[in-house]
Amino acid sequence: MMLAISTIPKGFRVGEHYPGVYLSYTELQIMLNLLRGKKRVQIAIDLGITGRSVDYYCCNMMKLLGFDELGELIDYMRCHEALTHLY
């Protein structure tokens, strides 16, 4: 019996400052929209999910990266250019 090795990446790598931390596709879409200046309500409409789901994903990203405020996380992403090649 052969073991299958997954070639599917875990997600989108945040940057060198966070090795081993990956964002899911939905988290990435939300973060890119936040970096573009969209409000959470508009992001929910654009992605076809609830506002509560957007809040959940935002909380998850803050927890993964160790931030207490969403604004701090967005500022960090802008300053360190973690995802600038995508937006």
C-alpha positions as CSV (number, residue, x, y, z in Angstrom):
1,M,0.0,0.0,0.0
2,M,1.4,3.4,-1.0
3,L,0.9,6.5,1.0
4,A,-0.4,9.5,-1.0
5,I,1.5,12.7,-0.4
6,S,-0.7,15.8,-0.7
7,T,0.5,18.4,-3.2
8,I,-2.2,20.8,-2.0
9,P,-0.7,23.6,-0.1
10,K,-1.9,24.2,3.5
11,G,-3.0,27.7,2.4
12,F,-1.4,31.1,1.7
13,R,1.7,31.8,3.5
14,V,1.6,35.1,5.4
15,G,5.3,36.0,5.3
16,E,8.7,35.3,6.6
17,H,7.8,36.7,10.0
18,Y,5.3,33.9,10.6
19,P,6.8,30.7,9.4
20,G,4.3,27.9,9.4
21,V,1.3,30.2,9.5
22,Y,-1.1,30.0,6.5
23,L,-4.3,31.7,5.7
24,S,-7.2,29.8,4.2
25,Y,-8.6,31.0,0.8
26,T,-11.5,32.7,2.5
27,E,-9.2,34.4,5.1
28,L,-7.0,35.6,2.3
29,Q,-10.0,37.0,0.3
30,I,-11.2,38.8,3.5
31,M,-7.7,40.2,4.2
32,L,-7.2,41.4,0.7
33,N,-10.5,43.2,0.7
34,L,-9.7,44.8,4.1
35,L,-6.4,46.0,2.6
36,R,-8.3,47.5,-0.2
37,G,-10.3,49.5,2.3
38,K,-13.6,47.6,2.1
39,K,-15.8,47.4,5.2
40,R,-16.7,44.0,6.7
41,V,-20.4,44.3,5.6
42,Q,-19.4,44.9,2.0
43,I,-16.9,42.0,2.1
44,A,-19.7,39.7,3.4
45,I,-21.9,40.7,0.5
46,D,-19.2,40.4,-2.1
47,L,-18.2,36.9,-0.8
48,G,-21.7,35.7,-0.3
49,I,-21.2,34.9,3.4
50,T,-22.7,36.4,6.5
51,G,-21.2,39.3,8.4
52,R,-20.8,37.0,11.4
53,S,-18.7,34.7,9.2
54,V,-16.4,37.6,8.2
55,D,-16.1,38.5,12.0
56,Y,-15.2,34.8,12.7
57,Y,-12.5,34.8,10.0
58,C,-11.1,38.1,11.2
59,C,-10.9,36.8,14.8
60,N,-9.2,33.7,13.6
61,M,-6.6,35.7,11.7
62,M,-5.9,37.9,14.7
63,K,-5.6,34.9,16.9
64,L,-3.2,33.1,14.5
65,L,-1.0,36.2,14.2
66,G,-1.2,37.4,17.8
67,F,-3.1,40.7,17.4
68,D,-5.8,42.0,19.6
69,E,-7.3,44.6,17.2
70,L,-8.2,44.1,13.5
71,G,-6.7,47.6,12.7
72,E,-3.4,46.5,14.1
73,L,-3.4,43.4,11.9
74,I,-4.3,45.4,8.8
75,D,-1.5,48.0,9.6
76,Y,1.0,45.1,10.1
77,M,0.0,43.6,6.7
78,R,0.5,46.9,5.0
79,C,3.7,47.9,6.7
80,H,5.4,44.5,6.3
81,E,4.0,44.0,2.8
82,A,3.2,40.4,3.6
83,L,0.5,40.1,0.9
84,T,1.3,43.1,-1.4
85,H,2.1,40.9,-4.3
86,L,-1.6,39.8,-4.2
87,Y,-3.5,43.1,-3.9
